[in-house]
Amino acid sequence: MLLAGLVFGLIVGWVVSLFGGNTLIIQGIFELTGKEISNAGYYTIFAFLGLISSAIKK
């Protein structure tokens, strides 16, 4: 079940990136924290969010 949440998070991240949302989120994280992340960090965040949401549901 946790793996399904991880994959779902990656799919959501991919769909968001199709509409340019990845640039918006990466820039927002930079402005809030002062730390720059790459696309790999962007997808890692979505994977962890999917994993955590799957763990909470279970």
C-alpha positions as CSV (number, residue, x, y, z in Angstrom):
1,M,0.0,0.0,0.0
2,L,2.8,2.4,0.8
3,L,4.4,1.8,-2.7
4,A,1.1,2.7,-4.3
5,G,1.1,6.0,-2.4
6,L,4.6,6.7,-3.6
7,V,3.7,6.0,-7.2
8,F,0.5,8.1,-6.9
9,G,2.6,11.0,-5.6
10,L,5.0,10.8,-8.5
11,I,2.1,10.7,-11.0
12,V,0.5,13.8,-9.4
13,G,3.9,15.5,-9.5
14,W,4.2,14.6,-13.2
15,V,0.7,15.9,-14.0
16,V,1.4,19.2,-12.2
17,S,4.7,19.6,-14.1
18,L,2.8,19.2,-17.4
19,F,1.1,22.5,-16.7
20,G,4.3,24.3,-15.5
21,G,3.5,23.9,-11.8
22,N,7.0,22.4,-11.1
23,T,8.6,25.8,-11.8
24,L,6.1,27.5,-9.6
25,I,6.7,25.1,-6.7
26,I,10.5,25.1,-7.1
27,Q,10.5,29.0,-7.1
28,G,8.2,29.1,-4.1
29,I,10.4,26.8,-2.1
30,F,13.4,28.9,-3.0
31,E,11.6,32.1,-1.8
32,L,10.3,30.6,1.4
33,T,13.5,28.7,2.5
34,G,16.3,30.3,0.5
35,K,17.3,26.8,-0.7
36,E,17.2,25.9,-4.4
37,I,16.0,22.5,-5.4
38,S,16.2,20.7,-8.7
39,N,13.5,18.7,-10.6
40,A,14.7,15.6,-8.7
41,G,14.0,17.3,-5.4
42,Y,10.6,18.4,-6.8
43,Y,9.7,14.8,-7.6
44,T,11.1,13.6,-4.3
45,I,8.8,15.9,-2.4
46,F,5.8,14.6,-4.2
47,A,6.9,11.0,-3.7
48,F,7.2,11.6,0.1
49,L,3.9,13.4,0.2
50,G,2.2,10.4,-1.5
51,L,4.0,8.0,0.8
52,I,3.0,9.9,4.0
53,S,-0.6,10.3,2.9
54,S,-0.8,6.6,2.1
55,A,0.7,5.8,5.6
56,I,-1.8,8.1,7.3
57,K,-4.8,6.5,5.5
58,K,-3.6,3.1,6.6
